[in-house]
């Protein structure tokens, strides 16, 4: 049963205070709040495009869309043996998407959803929630295009919650809670646009932008 005390307004308030919700598992109805002592962030001028990733992007095998299949991305992120996305969290982020606060970036191979990432935009902060990949490098390609969109849209903070080895290879770093809150405060006061950040660039334009800012 959905927790009626938790709604999209409360969720946005929590993000503004630097905390986010999780569940122990798909079938656990309880939701708890997380305020890590150390936070993972992706510096928007520090995303690392390896040679192999650049080749994948340059080939143009994947098509990239914005907000075409939010529920599909959400389901892709939850479709794993261990997940913190339970039914209540699923409904909350669908609500946030309907309100224009939660967004997805999809990676397609033909008609198949090959990967994607979703998160919440608040001021100049983007809170990356989860990503998934069903094809080689699909999640990396998704992050590359997401970082570009955040740059073009005027964002200053890309919160990835926890630093993982995978994210670290792409340029993510870990900062302490106090530093995170200072960055968050500045980002929340900054105007930014996710949907209005321009069209999805072609692979060559994306790589040129990455080279200029990395």
N, C-alpha and C positions, 0 to 999 in steps of 0.2 A: 504494500500500500504506500502511496506517495506521502511523504512528509509534508503536511499542509502548512507547516510553519516556515518552510523553506521555499522562497519564490525568487523570481529573477531580480527583483529590486534588492533583496537581501544579498543575493549572490554578487551583484555589482558593488554593493557596499563593502562586501568582504574583500573583493579584489582591490578596491581602493585603499584598503587597510593592509594589503600585502598577504592575505590568506586565501586559500582555495579549498574546495571540498574534494573528498575522496571516499570511496567505500572499500571495505576489505575484499570484496569479490562481487561477481555478477549477481549472485543470489542472496547477498547480504543486504537487507533493506536499510541498515543503518548508514548514516553519513557522518563523517567527522571532518573537522577543519584542520588544515595543515599550515603551519607558520615555521618554515625551516630555519635553522640557525645559519645555514649556508645555502645560497640560492644560485642556480645556474642561469646565466644570461648569455645571449648571443649578441656580441657587439656588431652593430649594423655595418661598421666599416671594417670588420675583421673576419667575414665569412671566407673560409678557405675552399677554393675550387681546385681539386687535384686534377692532374692531367687526365686521369681516367674519367672523372666526372665531366670535365670539359668535353671530352670526346663524346660521351653519352649525350650531353646537351646539344652539341654541334650536329650530331646525326639527325636530330629532330624526330626521333622515333616516337616520342610521347607528345600528346597534345595537352595543353594546360588550360583549365577554366577556373573561374571564380564563382563560388556560390551556386554552382549548377546542381550539385547533389550533396547537400549538407548531411542529410540523413544517411546517405551511402557512405560518406567518410566517417561519420560517427559510428556506424555499424562496423566498418572495416577496422577501426581502432579498437572496438570492443571484441572483435572476433579473434580471440587468442585464449590460450588456456588460463592465463592469469590476467584479470582485468579489474580496474577499480571503477569501471563504468557500470553501475547498476541501473535499474529501470528509472529510479527517481532522478538520477543524474542525467540520464538520456533525455527525459522529458524536460528538465530544466534547460538544457542547452538547445533543444529544439525551440523552446519558448524564446530564449535569447536570440536565436537566429531569426525568428519571426519578427522580433523587435528591432532587428538591424544591428545587434550588438555582437553576435557570434558569427564567424565567417569560416568558410572552408575554401581550400585550394585543392583542385582535383587534378590528378595525373591519369591520362587515358592512353590506352593502347588499343586503337580501333574503337570499338564500342565497349571495351572492358575497362572498368575502373581499376587501374593498376596500382594506385597509391594516393595518398593525400595527407593533409594536415588541417587541423581546425583550432580555433582559439577565439579569444574575446578581445575586442578593441574598446578601450576606455581612454579618452583623451589621446595623448601621444604614446600610450603604452599598449602593447599587444601581448596578451598572455597566451602563449602556446600551450594547448592542453594535451594533444596527443597526435601521433602520426602513424601511418601504416604503409606497408609496401608489399605488393604481390608480384613485383617484377624487379629485376636487377636495377639498383640505384634509383628506384622510383621515389622513395622518401627523400633521398638526397636532392634529387631534381626539384621536388616539392619545396624543400627548404630554401634552395637557391632562388626560386621564383618568389617565395614568400618574403625573403630578405629584400629582394629588389622592390617588391610592392611596398613594403614598409618604408624603405628609403624614399621612394617616389611619393608616398603619401604623407611624409612629414613626421613619421614616428621617430622616437628617440630611444625607446626601450623595447626589447624583444625578450620577454621572460620565458625561459624554457624549464623553469621549476627546479629540476635537478640536473647536475652535470653527470652525464654518462660518457663512457669511453667513445661511443659513436659520435655524440655531439662535440666532444672535445676535439676529435680529428677534424671537425668542420669549423672550429674556431671558437666554440663556446668556452666560457670561463666561469669560475665560481667566485662569488663575493660574499662577505658576511652580511648578516641581517641589517645592521645599521647602515652600511653602504647601500644596500638594496633600497631601503626606505628613502634615503636621500635621493637616489636616482628616480624612484617611483614618484615622489612628490613633484619633482620637476616635470616628469613626463605627463602626469595627469593634468597639469596646467597648460599643456601644449596642444594646440589644435592640430588634428590630423585626420586624414580620410583614407579609409580602406577601399571602399567601393569606388570612390571618385579619384583613385590614384592613377588613372590612365589605363590604356589597353594592356593586355598581356604582351610583353615584347617577344620578338622573334629570337631564336637562339643566339644569333650573332650579336644582336643588340644587348641581350642579357650579359653575355660574356664580356663585351666591351665595357659595360658599366661595372661589372665585377672587377675587371682589371684596373679601372680608373680609381676605384675607391678602396681596394684591398691593399 
